Amino acid sequence: MNNEIIIITGATRGIGKKIYDTLLKKDSTMISGTGSTAPAEKEPLLYQTDFLNGQSVQNFILLMSNYLEKNNMQIKALVNNAAIYGGRGNPPRTRKEIIHVNYKMPQLVFHSFKKYFSSNARIINISSGLGELRNFSKEIQNAFNDPALSEIKLNNTVQTFIENKNFRWPDDSYGISKAALNTLTRIWHHKYVITENKQWKIISICPGWVRTRMGGNEAPLSIEQGADTPLWALKSKMESGLFYRKRKTIPW
Ligand SMILES: NC(=O)c1ccc[n+]([C@@H]2O[C@H](COP(=O)([O-])OP(=O)(O)OC[C@H]3O[C@@H](n4cnc5c(N)ncnc54)[C@H](OP(=O)(O)O)[C@@H]3O)[C@@H](O)[C@H]2O)c1
């Protein structure tokens, strides 16, 4: 049995499902996915996990950890893809819910599973152009660009956004959640790849504007096009610590 697994969150629809289905067909590695509407546990393929429900998240982490331990498996790649967006006909969401699913959950999943990462694991944070720093004030850009920024300090900054304190925060929870996720990518790259010399590749990807439930029918890109760069990044010789779109790097 191949003892490596790829985990994709939000594998029940849209871009995540496309990545999941493509890998299931083409990759000999075990693939596992999550989604709140996944069919009841089909270990290790799909876990039903509601990222807005603490108990459900704990169950997923426990089940997955037990599975990895029992089968002596390592994680070859983690694709943090599940996300929510309050606009464009999607169900309305609070600031807290958006930050929770789009920022805190990728962070929790990463830290819960990092002990299982293989020596050359790939961690792919699916982000968005709406999180590019040029969209925000200089003050907010400086807060996210602070070279001394630690994960704890970033968490505090994100918390002030939820509480609407400090800075003139824009009313764009989704953009802020993705800017914060990108900042996590940079902090993790610095800590694990640069400082600890791990051979992991940790990147962010903007899939472009894609015709999914989140992107809506007007989006110019098909789901195949949206999944292209994440699928490429799972296989190619890309560099760690960068932000990609259409297989090319873009500024943070
Ligand atoms: N579409 C675009 O135009 C676009 C543009 C830029 C970036 N992105 C990013 O691309 C990624 C995929 O987006 P998409 O367009 O494929 O979105 P989507 O079609 O809305 O799919 C979102 C996925 O996230 C899962 N998810 C949402 N809430 C969840 C929750 N509370 N608990 C567990 N899973 C949850 C969904 O699972 P269930 O349905 O089972 O709940 C689904 O599998 C996201 O990170 C998004 O921010 C998309």
The ligand as an SDF file (V2000), in Angstrom:
LIG
                    3D

 48 52  0  0  0  0  0  0  0  0999 V2000
  -14.6140   30.6920   -7.7610 N   0  0  0  0  0  0  0  0  0  0  0  0
  -13.8460   31.7530   -7.8310 C   0  0  0  0  0  0  0  0  0  0  0  0
  -14.0550   32.6400   -8.6790 O   0  0  0  0  0  0  0  0  0  0  0  0
  -12.6850   31.9110   -6.8990 C   0  0  0  0  0  0  0  0  0  0  0  0
  -11.8480   33.0440   -7.0740 C   0  0  0  0  0  0  0  0  0  0  0  0
  -10.7520   33.2000   -6.2520 C   0  0  0  0  0  0  0  0  0  0  0  0
  -10.4980   32.2520   -5.2640 C   0  0  0  0  0  0  0  0  0  0  0  0
  -11.3360   31.1760   -5.1030 N   0  0  0  0  0  0  0  0  0  0  0  0
  -11.0080   30.2290   -4.0490 C   0  0  0  0  0  0  0  0  0  0  0  0
  -11.0040   28.9090   -4.5780 O   0  0  0  0  0  0  0  0  0  0  0  0
  -11.3740   27.9690   -3.5500 C   0  0  0  0  0  0  0  0  0  0  0  0
  -12.5030   27.0850   -4.0390 C   0  0  0  0  0  0  0  0  0  0  0  0
  -13.6080   27.9170   -4.3310 O   0  0  0  0  0  0  0  0  0  0  0  0
  -14.8410   27.4320   -5.2380 P   0  0  0  0  0  0  0  0  0  0  0  0
  -15.1060   28.5320   -6.1780 O   0  0  0  0  0  0  0  0  0  0  0  0
  -14.6130   26.0510   -5.7250 O   0  0  0  0  0  0  0  0  0  0  0  0
  -16.0110   27.4660   -4.1480 O   0  0  0  0  0  0  0  0  0  0  0  0
  -17.3100   26.5840   -3.9650 P   0  0  0  0  0  0  0  0  0  0  0  0
  -17.7840   26.0140   -5.2350 O   0  0  0  0  0  0  0  0  0  0  0  0
  -18.2280   27.4570   -3.1860 O   0  0  0  0  0  0  0  0  0  0  0  0
  -16.7940   25.3570   -3.0600 O   0  0  0  0  0  0  0  0  0  0  0  0
  -16.3710   25.6040   -1.7490 C   0  0  0  0  0  0  0  0  0  0  0  0
  -15.9530   24.3140   -1.0820 C   0  0  0  0  0  0  0  0  0  0  0  0
  -15.6680   24.6420    0.2960 O   0  0  0  0  0  0  0  0  0  0  0  0
  -16.4380   23.8020    1.1310 C   0  0  0  0  0  0  0  0  0  0  0  0
  -16.9210   24.4940    2.3260 N   0  0  0  0  0  0  0  0  0  0  0  0
  -17.5540   25.6910    2.3890 C   0  0  0  0  0  0  0  0  0  0  0  0
  -17.9540   25.9330    3.6430 N   0  0  0  0  0  0  0  0  0  0  0  0
  -17.5540   24.8750    4.3830 C   0  0  0  0  0  0  0  0  0  0  0  0
  -17.6890   24.5330    5.7390 C   0  0  0  0  0  0  0  0  0  0  0  0
  -18.3090   25.3260    6.6320 N   0  0  0  0  0  0  0  0  0  0  0  0
  -17.1850   23.3570    6.1690 N   0  0  0  0  0  0  0  0  0  0  0  0
  -16.5400   22.5290    5.3010 C   0  0  0  0  0  0  0  0  0  0  0  0
  -16.4010   22.7910    3.9990 N   0  0  0  0  0  0  0  0  0  0  0  0
  -16.8990   23.9510    3.5460 C   0  0  0  0  0  0  0  0  0  0  0  0
  -17.6400   23.3960    0.3090 C   0  0  0  0  0  0  0  0  0  0  0  0
  -18.1540   22.1830    0.8170 O   0  0  0  0  0  0  0  0  0  0  0  0
  -19.7370   21.9320    1.0100 P   0  0  0  0  0  0  0  0  0  0  0  0
  -20.4090   22.4650   -0.1990 O   0  0  0  0  0  0  0  0  0  0  0  0
  -19.8060   20.4630    1.1480 O   0  0  0  0  0  0  0  0  0  0  0  0
  -20.0860   22.6960    2.2540 O   0  0  0  0  0  0  0  0  0  0  0  0
  -17.0370   23.2480   -1.0830 C   0  0  0  0  0  0  0  0  0  0  0  0
  -16.5140   21.9700   -1.2370 O   0  0  0  0  0  0  0  0  0  0  0  0
  -11.7370   28.8220   -2.3340 C   0  0  0  0  0  0  0  0  0  0  0  0
  -10.6350   28.8870   -1.4540 O   0  0  0  0  0  0  0  0  0  0  0  0
  -12.0090   30.1810   -2.9190 C   0  0  0  0  0  0  0  0  0  0  0  0
  -11.8350   31.2030   -1.9810 O   0  0  0  0  0  0  0  0  0  0  0  0
  -12.4040   30.9930   -5.8950 C   0  0  0  0  0  0  0  0  0  0  0  0
  1  2  1  0
  2  3  2  0
  2  4  1  0
  4  5  1  0
  4 48  2  0
  5  6  2  0
  6  7  1  0
  7  8  2  0
  8  9  1  0
  8 48  1  0
  9 10  1  0
  9 46  1  0
 10 11  1  0
 11 12  1  0
 11 44  1  0
 12 13  1  0
 13 14  1  0
 14 15  2  0
 14 16  1  0
 14 17  1  0
 17 18  1  0
 18 19  2  0
 18 20  1  0
 18 21  1  0
 21 22  1  0
 22 23  1  0
 23 24  1  0
 23 42  1  0
 24 25  1  0
 25 26  1  0
 25 36  1  0
 26 27  1  0
 26 35  1  0
 27 28  2  0
 28 29  1  0
 29 30  1  0
 29 35  2  0
 30 31  1  0
 30 32  2  0
 32 33  1  0
 33 34  2  0
 34 35  1  0
 36 37  1  0
 36 42  1  0
 37 38  1  0
 38 39  2  0
 38 40  1  0
 38 41  1  0
 42 43  1  0
 44 45  1  0
 44 46  1  0
 46 47  1  0
M  CHG  2   8   1  16  -1
M  END
$$$$
